[in-house]
Every structure is written in C-alpha cells, then in structure tokens.
Amino acid sequence: MNRLANESSPYLLLHKDNPVDWYPWGEEALARARSEDRPIFLSVGYSTCYWCHVMERESFADASIAEIMNREFVNIKLDREERPDLDEIYMTATQVLTQHGGWPNSLFLTPELEPFFAGTYFPPEDRQGQPGFRRVLMSMVEAWKSRRPEVLEQARSVADAIRRYLEERTQPSERPPGREAARESLAALERRFDPHWGGFGGAPKFPTPSNLLLLEEFVDESPRAAEMLTATLDQMARGGIYDRLGGGFHRYATDAEWKVPHFEKMLYDNGLLLELYAREWARGGDPQMARVARETIGFLERELSAEDGAFRAALDAETEGVEGAFYVWTADELRAVLGAEDFGFLAPLYGFDRAPFFEDRHYVLHLPRPLSEQARKRRIGLEELEAQIEPLRARLFEARATRPPVHADRKVMADWNGMAIAGVAEAGRLLPEPAFVERARRAAEAVLARLRPQGELLHVRRGEGEPIRALLADYAFLVRGLLALHRAGAGERWLELGAELSAEQIDRLEDPEGGFFTAAASDEILCRSKEVFDGATPAANAIAVLNLLELAERTGDARWRDVAAKSLHAFTGLIEKLPDGARMMALAARRLAAPAEEGSPEAAEDPVSASARWRSAPDAEGWRGFEVVLGIDEGWHLYGRSVESLPRVELRASRGELREVEYPSGETNRLELDGEPLETYSGSISIIGEARAGDGPVTLEVAYQACETGRCLAPRVALLEL
C-alpha cells in the first residue's frame, strides 16, 4: 500500500495498492517537490468516474509506468469532490492548454504549482492517434531537464491566464444588473430548446438544474417557459436517464432522447431534481411528477443514506469494470424473470419490444410513450395500468438486486447534503408528506453533527487527515436546505441556523468589493476564484445571494438584502454580458429588482400570497378538481363572500371553465358596516372547485382587498395558472 491507504476518500482509496508513490494533496508533497526541484504530476478525478478507473487499471497499476513516475515526479492524487476549489483552478488550466476538459484530469506542474502541460485520459501506449501515457511522461522528463526556461515560461503564461479568467470576474458597478438579464437567459434557452425530446442542445444531454430553475421562475408569466419545463421534466422521467426500477437519476444521457445514460448516480443531481419534480406536481397535478419525486426519495433512503441520516455522495457507473452492467438487460434476462406472457405485456411499455440499443445486445428500461397514452390505447385507467405493471417491476427490481452491486462513494459533504435536504424538505411540504420533512430534518442534524462539531462548518472530514474547511458552496447549499426546512414547518431553529451560517460565510469568504470567494486565502492555491457561472450545479454565488434575499424577507432584517445587493453590484458587467452562462445570478438580480420595479411602495406591499394546484386527474369530460390557497399575513384580513358592498374574495377564470366553486366560511368579528357585522378571512383559506381547460391551460383570477386596522390597500387580482 502507498500513502493513500490512510485517506478516507473512496477515490483516493481506489489507488492505495498502486505501485505509484502517491501523495494526497498537502504540504508534505508540495515541500518535497520544492526541496528536490521536481515537477509534480497531478491526477484529479472522483470515485464514480469511469475513465478514471480505466486509467488506474491501465497505467497506474503498471509497474514499469510507476517506476518512471516515482523516479522523476512527485505524484499527487486529488479527489475533485473533496477540493472543488483546486479542481476549478486545474480544470481551467487544462481548458487553457487543450481547449477541452474532463476527468481524469492529468497535469504537470512546477514546484510553484503552475501548470505547463495537461490532458485528460491517456492510454498506456500510443493508440488511435492519441499519445500513450508512457511517452507523455518521458516527454515531460526531457522538457524539464533540457528545456527548463521554455517550460517555466509556458507555466507562467498559463498561470497568468488562469488568474485573469478566475480573478477578474468582479466588475463592480454603481447599479445592480437589471431584470432584463433573466429574460435574456430565458431567450437563450428558447433558442437551444429541443422541441422533440425536451432539454437543451443535442447529445450528450445533461439535466442542468439551473436551466430548469430559471424556467420555473417564469412559468406564471410565460407559457413558453412552462411548456419547456414540463416537456423536459416529462421526457427525462420517461427516459433511461431515470432508473425505472430503483428510482433516481443517472448523471446524463449519451443521446438526445434521454434514453441511454452515463450510469453514475450523484447526490447533487437527485437532490435538485426531486425538488423540481415536487414543484411541478404542485403546479400541474401530473401524478408522474409526484411519483418521480417519491421514488427518488426512496432511492436516496435505500442507497445513499448513512447510518446517522446524512446522505452519501454517489454510486459508480460500472460493475466489475463494465459500465452499466448493474442496470441493463438482455432479452433473455428479461424473459427469465418475467416469463413469456409478462414479457410480451411489459415489452412495449418499457421499450424492449425492438432491437437492443445499448452495445448491440442490451436494453435500458424506459417509457417510449407516456403511460397515460398506453392506458387509453388499452381502454383502461392509468391507475389500473400502473397496478398491472407494479408486480412485474418489483420482480425485475428483486432480480437486479442479486447482481454484483455498484461501488458507492460514502463521503458526506455539506454542499451536496444541502441540495438533498432542500429537495426532500420541499417534496415533504408540497406532496404533502410530513415523513419527508422529518427525513430532511434528520439529515440536517446529522450533517451539522459531523461537519460542524466545533462551531465552524467543514466541507468534508478526511479520516486521519486534516478536515477541509467549508467552501462557499457548502454555506450556500446547506443554508438553502435549512431555509427549505423552515419553509416546510420544521421550526424556527432552522431559520436561526441559516442566518448563523450566512454570517459565518460573510465573515470568512466575502470580498470587500462584493461577492464571495470560493475558498479562504491559502498558500496552496494559485488564485482565489468566485463561482459565478452555472455548471452541473447552480453557481454558489447565485445561491448565496438568493439565500440572503430570502433571509431578509423572512427575518425583516434589511442588512441581508444589503449584502445581496452589494454582491450583485460586483458582477453587473459579467451578468449583463453573459446572462446565459450566469443564469442563476440573472435570476437573483431579477428578484432583487422586483420590488423596486413594481411601482409605488404600496404595489410592493402585498400581505396575501396565492397559489393553485390540481387536486385530481381529469374525468371523461375533462373536468379536474383544483384548490386555490390564500395565505394572509398576521394582522390583515380579506372580506368574505357575504360582503356585497365591498371588494370581496372572488374567483373566476380568464381562460378555461369553472364549476362547483366552494368558498370557506369566514369569521364574524367586531367590524361592522351599517350596523351589520362583516364576514372576513384571516390566516390561510382554501377555495376548491372543478375546472376544465379550453384553448391552453386554465388561468384563474383571484380578486381581493387586503385590510388591517386603520387602512386598506387597493383591490388586487392575482393571476394563477393551472
């Protein structure tokens, strides 16, 4: 075993038996490189990375290659999920040098940590026009020994380019970005939208939650945004990217149809996506959306839960060196489990009634057509068809469970747990399912116990190594999860903790010019970056700003809003120049600007919140039950239905049809008009009825007038789309 045997990272531990003299990133390795004037070979990856595993087997396990590495280099293995701050710097280096990136990320650095050569996966020997790793190593040795001045000049140039790209993102302005930046981000998504399969662009196709969160922001005012969001969520839920048997989403699809996934499963994808599916259920009432959210929580509970309730990081893509082996099926395997009759029944529903499409002999289970369409074709109800499928699905799931399992990355990280906590809590609030809220609370308790044992948040603990202090993403996403718990009714403690961690984030990571650094200052990093652009997860600076705006709203403390505004001022030029790359920052700017751009102070003050959702599936004539909920702030009231001479609560449809609308009974109190007591509503009220769509979705208008002691606001109409 090498030094990595003492690490806790599953990725580093995968390399503990290599003949390579690996070091983890740290002062011991860096000091040796400086004292011996050796170049550093830095290999960056993560535990569920397929090509990382391939390079480990082909090159790092090869004794002759290891001999060159050990003789000529200081070799450092880095888990990108443990150190995303370093990963960002050195992935930028690879992109500067090669115009592309990916993992494994393979770099050669000077002892001053400046990169002079980079690539991703290298085969052990020259192959198909690609240089072999053995030849790359010998070329680097020759360059370091014979052409040192050129190497150092290249390294300085690359380091300068990295600093320019990562450090010059702050462009302070006297004004924050306008609301129009979010509109431009939306327009960019419209241009890239795939009308046939949903999502954006072609293959490979990624979930990219920031795209979907931006669409969600506009669903009440843009039918096109609502259409793109619903279509993408529907196609993903039906595609092979979603695990039909075990729930949860794979990392991405290798094709444009979402049918063939790259099979790793990440906690961050599933936490963010289950939140989006729960919200889509609340908005549109599609039972598929609720089912996906519930099954994804089931997957998290079954396969990514630690004993104390925290969530683990990921599941690998491969089993025994074969990608997807745990998840895919041959026709013979399906027949053996199902039998001939059930095979014939399920084949057209789950997409194995045609030629195999994964490596020419396997199927990935998916829904080629919506189950609702299949039910109509069979002239039965959707629930009846699902009841017929369920025992067959269970048999396949049980058979799959007997296969050799995929490797699990058991790391517990604050940021990814924050995403899962937010998703589970939001699903618990909306479905509604109190047990889910409790599950999110338990995860939050476990994460705080593990990663905040002595008052300051950590990113991850490293076994016997030094713990890694929290990065911006840890604060941003964990606070977001705690605020979701508070919103779900888990108690005031979570709001208080969210404020406490936000204050710690400001103290440790705020730039005096505005915005937040990814990590605290350190001698072991080349530069301090600020995460502004969205990637696989939303940008940490954007989530931090959105948290601050929410804290200001919930606590009434304007200081949070001031910090949010200062952060947005710092990035005005960047957001307005590149709104499609900084979607979530543009969304945050829209929310900051909203009250100021709505007109008068009274226009920004509305003590009433309104929401609408479907309560049932449509009947044979297209009628569906719905519910409208009005939340009324403490101290305010609305006029009830019996008050005919004043603006009273009234529900009507501006598009579609309504019938059997039922208003709740109000309360009679000391308010009188012409000697008669007035009926009023306070707190929260529910209006139910049935609606039927005509040309497009049903649009409801809720008319009301909010009053408190001594004054009434102007009558208003809230527009709600079903």
Secondary structure, DSSP 8 states (H G I E B T S, - for coil): --GGGG---HHHHTTTTSSS-EEESSHHHHHHHHHHT--EEEEEE-TT-HHHHHHIIIIIT-HHHHHHHHHH-EEEEEETTT-HHHHHHHHHHHHHHHS---SSEEEEE-TTS-EEEEES---SS-BTTB--HHHHHHHHHHHHHH-HHHHHHHHHHHHHHHHHHHHTT----SS---THHHHHHHHHHHHHB-TTT-SBSSSSB---HHHHHHHHHHTTT-HHHHHHHHHHHHHHHHSTTB-TTT-SB-SEESSTTS-SEE--EEHHHHHHHHHHHHHHHHHH--HHHHHHHHHHHHHHHHHSB-TTS-B--EE-SEETTEETTTT-B-HHHHHHHHHHHHHHHHHHHHT-SS---BTTTBB----SS-HHHHHHHHTS-HHHHHHHHHHHHHHHHHHHTTS----EE----HHHHHHHHHHHHHHHHHTT-HHHHHHHHHHHHHHHHHH-TTSS-EEE--TTS--EE--HHHHHHHHHHHHHHHHTTS-HHHHHHHHHHHHHHHHHHB-TTSSB-SS---TTSS------S-SSS--HHHHHHHHHHHHHHHH--HHHHHHHHHHHHHTHHHHHH-TTTSHHHHHHHHHHHHHHHSSSHHHH---EEEEEEE-S---TTS-EEEEEEEEE-TT-EEE-TT-TTS---EEEEEESEEEEEE----EEEEEEETTEEEEEE-SEEEEEEEEE-SSSS-EEEEEE-EEETTEE---EEEEEE-
